[in-house]
């Protein structure tokens, strides 16, 4: 996957987020929280919040994809996200980007 492909995939992901937000009637003050997570964390977030949008990303592209998606959503990278590197991603087995709205827990 090259830089152009990462940008394209980020664009598609953001498109999906915007469609989902419209479909579920997000208000202007509601926002997506985007995180890089492992399989277990993804499952927990999917049980805790609805809707969620996730994408499986190659470990060596995860940090760049996260940064690109957050940039497209006009969000800042958190302190820990700025320090994501290949070793940490592999150690923590981070494989997914997941988006959820903390104001919309499952019932």
Residue frames as qw, qx, qy, qz and C-alpha x, y, z in Angstrom:
[[0.000, 0.891, 0.454, 0.000, 0.00, 0.00, 0.00],
 [0.453, 0.211, -0.009, 0.866, 1.50, 3.32, -0.98],
 [0.037, -0.257, -0.327, 0.909, 0.77, 6.87, 0.20],
 [0.358, -0.008, -0.373, -0.856, -1.82, 7.44, -2.51],
 [0.528, -0.260, -0.781, -0.209, -3.66, 4.28, -1.50],
 [0.292, -0.320, -0.654, 0.620, -3.63, 5.29, 2.18],
 [0.137, 0.184, 0.058, -0.972, -5.10, 8.67, 1.28],
 [0.468, -0.088, -0.587, -0.655, -7.74, 6.99, -0.90],
 [0.489, -0.302, -0.812, 0.099, -8.66, 4.50, 1.85],
 [0.148, -0.289, -0.478, 0.816, -8.84, 7.34, 4.39],
 [0.284, 0.065, -0.216, -0.932, -11.12, 9.26, 2.04],
 [0.535, -0.201, -0.725, -0.385, -13.42, 6.22, 1.68],
 [0.400, -0.299, -0.747, 0.439, -13.44, 5.68, 5.47],
 [0.020, 0.239, 0.261, -0.935, -14.38, 9.32, 6.13],
 [0.407, -0.051, -0.475, -0.779, -17.07, 9.08, 3.44],
 [0.525, -0.285, -0.799, -0.067, -18.52, 6.06, 5.27],
 [0.255, -0.296, -0.583, 0.712, -18.39, 7.95, 8.58],
 [0.186, 0.134, -0.022, -0.973, -20.24, 10.91, 7.12],
 [0.501, -0.146, -0.637, -0.568, -22.90, 8.67, 5.57],
 [0.475, -0.312, -0.790, 0.229, -23.40, 6.82, 8.84],
 [0.106, -0.238, -0.397, 0.880, -23.66, 10.10, 10.76],
 [0.363, 0.022, -0.257, -0.895, -26.36, 11.31, 8.37],
 [0.539, -0.179, -0.767, -0.298, -28.18, 7.98, 8.52],
 [0.486, -0.397, -0.698, 0.345, -28.28, 8.02, 12.32],
 [0.132, -0.883, -0.298, -0.336, -29.10, 11.72, 12.60],
 [0.595, -0.236, -0.265, 0.721, -25.96, 12.98, 14.33],
 [0.045, -0.971, -0.210, 0.107, -26.34, 16.52, 15.55],
 [0.438, 0.810, -0.212, 0.327, -23.73, 19.13, 14.65],
 [0.284, -0.761, 0.499, -0.303, -22.11, 18.88, 18.09],
 [0.929, -0.169, 0.328, -0.032, -21.78, 15.08, 17.91],
 [0.281, 0.745, -0.586, -0.153, -18.49, 13.72, 16.70],
 [0.957, 0.088, -0.275, 0.034, -16.66, 10.48, 16.01],
 [0.455, -0.711, 0.533, 0.045, -13.87, 9.22, 18.24],
 [0.816, 0.465, -0.341, -0.026, -11.29, 7.43, 16.09],
 [0.529, -0.644, 0.550, -0.048, -8.89, 4.93, 17.67],
 [0.557, 0.400, -0.723, -0.080, -6.36, 2.33, 16.63],
 [0.695, -0.362, 0.448, -0.431, -7.27, -0.85, 18.49],
 [0.002, 0.227, -0.967, -0.117, -6.64, -4.58, 18.65],
 [0.397, -0.225, -0.783, -0.423, -9.29, -7.25, 18.09],
 [0.337, -0.433, -0.757, 0.354, -10.39, -7.45, 21.73],
 [0.038, -0.366, -0.220, 0.904, -10.70, -3.67, 22.15],
 [0.262, -0.004, -0.519, -0.813, -12.69, -3.53, 18.91],
 [0.389, -0.353, -0.837, -0.154, -15.15, -6.11, 20.24],
 [0.242, -0.464, -0.581, 0.623, -15.61, -4.22, 23.51],
 [0.073, 0.282, -0.051, -0.955, -16.25, -0.91, 21.73],
 [0.323, -0.113, -0.680, -0.649, -18.71, -2.55, 19.33],
 [0.373, -0.455, -0.804, 0.087, -20.68, -3.93, 22.28],
 [0.239, -0.467, -0.418, 0.742, -20.56, -0.61, 24.15],
 [0.154, 0.512, -0.041, -0.844, -21.46, 1.84, 21.35],
 [0.435, 0.424, 0.737, 0.297, -23.74, 1.92, 18.32],
 [0.904, 0.422, -0.040, 0.053, -23.06, 2.72, 15.56],
 [0.484, -0.619, 0.471, 0.402, -19.40, 1.88, 15.09],
 [0.736, 0.660, -0.140, -0.057, -17.42, 1.84, 11.87],
 [0.605, -0.568, 0.499, 0.248, -14.23, -0.20, 11.76],
 [0.707, 0.650, -0.270, -0.078, -11.62, -0.99, 9.15],
 [0.880, -0.286, 0.218, 0.312, -8.81, -3.52, 9.21],
 [0.295, 0.916, -0.271, 0.006, -5.51, -1.85, 8.34],
 [0.843, 0.215, -0.326, 0.370, -2.06, -3.31, 7.78],
 [0.623, -0.655, -0.180, 0.387, 0.12, -2.65, 10.84],
 [0.521, -0.125, 0.166, 0.828, 2.76, -0.74, 8.88],
 [0.045, 0.429, 0.396, 0.811, 0.09, 1.65, 7.53],
 [0.344, -0.668, -0.654, 0.090, -2.03, 2.07, 10.66],
 [0.324, -0.547, -0.205, 0.744, -0.38, 5.19, 12.11],
 [0.074, -0.094, 0.383, 0.916, -0.49, 7.02, 8.79],
 [0.209, -0.459, -0.740, -0.445, -4.10, 5.99, 8.15],
 [0.343, -0.671, -0.557, 0.348, -5.13, 7.19, 11.63],
 [0.234, -0.435, 0.010, 0.869, -3.41, 10.53, 11.07],
 [0.012, -0.103, -0.577, -0.810, -4.99, 10.93, 7.64],
 [0.262, -0.586, -0.738, -0.209, -8.52, 10.16, 8.87],
 [0.334, -0.668, -0.407, 0.526, -8.18, 12.51, 11.83],
 [0.182, -0.247, 0.223, 0.925, -6.85, 15.25, 9.55],
 [0.116, -0.291, -0.672, -0.671, -9.81, 14.83, 7.20],
 [0.377, -0.677, -0.630, -0.054, -12.17, 15.09, 10.18],
 [0.034, 0.746, -0.155, 0.647, -10.33, 18.18, 11.48],
 [0.793, -0.606, -0.043, -0.052, -9.31, 16.35, 14.66],
 [0.030, 0.788, -0.592, 0.168, -5.96, 16.56, 16.43],
 [0.764, 0.071, -0.626, 0.143, -3.86, 13.49, 17.16],
 [0.676, -0.728, 0.014, -0.112, -3.73, 12.76, 20.89],
 [0.196, -0.797, 0.571, -0.009, -0.34, 12.60, 22.61],
 [0.663, -0.194, 0.722, 0.041, -0.10, 8.80, 22.48],
 [0.749, 0.563, 0.349, -0.009, -1.28, 8.73, 18.86],
 [0.270, 0.912, -0.304, -0.061, 1.56, 11.02, 17.82],
 [0.234, -0.623, 0.746, -0.014, 4.01, 8.45, 19.17],
 [0.923, 0.149, 0.312, -0.171, 2.55, 5.40, 17.40],
 [0.145, 0.637, -0.696, -0.298, 5.37, 3.49, 15.80],
 [0.725, 0.191, -0.596, -0.287, 5.69, 0.09, 14.15],
 [0.303, 0.148, -0.861, 0.381, 7.12, -1.58, 17.27],
 [0.304, 0.047, 0.553, -0.775, 4.27, -0.39, 19.50],
 [0.699, 0.195, -0.179, -0.665, 1.64, -1.33, 16.91],
 [0.653, 0.186, -0.728, -0.090, 3.06, -4.83, 16.60],
 [0.132, 0.113, -0.810, 0.560, 3.49, -5.26, 20.36],
 [0.389, 0.155, 0.471, -0.776, -0.10, -4.21, 21.08],
 [0.260, 0.242, 0.894, 0.272, -1.40, -6.10, 18.02],
 [0.302, 0.585, 0.201, -0.725, -3.24, -3.02, 16.76],
 [0.304, 0.114, 0.806, 0.495, -4.97, -3.95, 13.51],
 [0.077, 0.692, 0.680, 0.228, -8.14, -1.85, 13.32],
 [0.045, -0.112, 0.083, -0.989, -9.31, 1.71, 13.11],
 [0.143, -0.570, -0.809, 0.004, -12.64, 2.09, 14.84],
 [0.093, -0.264, -0.002, -0.960, -14.94, 5.08, 15.03],
 [0.289, -0.556, -0.776, 0.072, -17.68, 5.50, 17.61],
 [0.146, -0.630, -0.034, -0.762, -19.70, 8.27, 19.17],
 [0.230, 0.002, -0.779, 0.584, -19.34, 8.33, 22.98],
 [0.378, 0.037, 0.262, -0.887, -22.76, 9.99, 23.25],
 [0.774, 0.109, -0.276, -0.559, -24.43, 6.93, 21.69],
 [0.209, -0.289, 0.916, -0.182, -23.99, 3.91, 23.95],
 [0.421, -0.163, -0.813, -0.368, -25.91, 0.73, 23.21],
 [0.562, -0.382, 0.172, -0.713, -28.95, 0.15, 25.34]]
